[in-house]
Amino acid sequence: QVQLVESGGGLVQAGGSLRLSCAASGSTFNINAMAWYRQAPGKQRELVATISSRENTNYADSVKGRFTISRGDAKTTVYLQMNSLKPEDTAVYYCNAKKYYDYSEYWGQGTQVTVSS
């Protein structure tokens, strides 16, 4: 099992920045990809950004150029630097980890990000 704990959410004004962190613990070996998802009230959970074990990254079109995903040196921590935040970025942000060899997937509990206009 893998446990994921997010931190760094909060309330920020439009145009501001936040940095989310996600720390993985437990059976972290063979984690391939890590990602951030978000879910706004009344909407489906959507993919925000992904990073592979080889540091390849992908972003949703809505956050390209504003958000940056990265992994820590130990590869068990993933960050999401969010700049130029907009009210439409308001959501609960979830950390996700995937292991390809057994198709397992893990989620954090989520951290609230609220952007005021």
Stockholm file with secondary structure:
# STOCKHOLM 1.0

chainA/1-117         QVQLVESGGGLVQAGGSLRLSCAASGSTFNINAMAWYRQAPGKQRELVATISSRENTNYADSVKGRFTISRGDAKTTVYLQMNSLKPEDTAVYYCNAKKYYDYSEYWGQGTQVTVSS
#=GR chainA/1-117 SS CEEEEEECCEEEETTCCEEEEEEEEESCTTCCEEEEEEECTTSCCEEEEEECTTCCEEECTTTTTTEEEEECTTSSEEEEEECSCCGGGCEEEEEEEEETTTTEEEECCCEEEEEEC
#=GC SS_cons         CEEEEEECCEEEETTCCEEEEEEEEESCTTCCEEEEEEECTTSCCEEEEEECTTCCEEECTTTTTTEEEEECTTSSEEEEEECSCCGGGCEEEEEEEEETTTTEEEECCCEEEEEEC
//
